[in-house]
Amino acid sequence: MSQKLTGGCLCEAVRYVCEAPPKLTVHCYCGDCRKLGGTGHATHTVFDETAFSLSGEVTDYVKIADSGRSINRRFCPVCGSAIFHTRDGMEGLVVVRTSSLDEPEKVTPEKAIYVSRAVSWDPVDRDLACFDEMVPSSR
């Protein structure tokens, strides 16, 4: 993919541009993602931090994951839309909430994580590479 991807929040106070192709798109079925989005799972697209630029102000919420590492989630302070997060152990990467992309059809999920925690009414796509918990690190 040579085309840049853009996105932002519901009220458009926060906008971003990703100038490089995504490294990965993944469905996550963990409890935090369910609560954060009010859905059965969240879809995230990972980009190199150097290719990501943000305009507008965001607020953040830091939480320690079950791995013991911190996750810093960023939101629009006006409309509350989840935009992206960064996490310990994934330095140099930005994890964009795929639903915040202007054209989410331009990415395709490749993996599903925390499928052991999926709720019955949101079935896992078993055609994807599925992991009961987090994907083993390739870094």
Secondary structure, DSSP 8 states (H G I E B T S, - for coil): --S-EEEE-TTSSSEEEE-S--SEEEEE--HHHHHHHTSS-EEEEEEEGGGEEEES--EEEEEE-TTS-EEEEEE-TTT--EEEEEETT-TTEEEEEGGGBS-GGGS---EEE-GGG--TTS---TTSEE-SSS-----
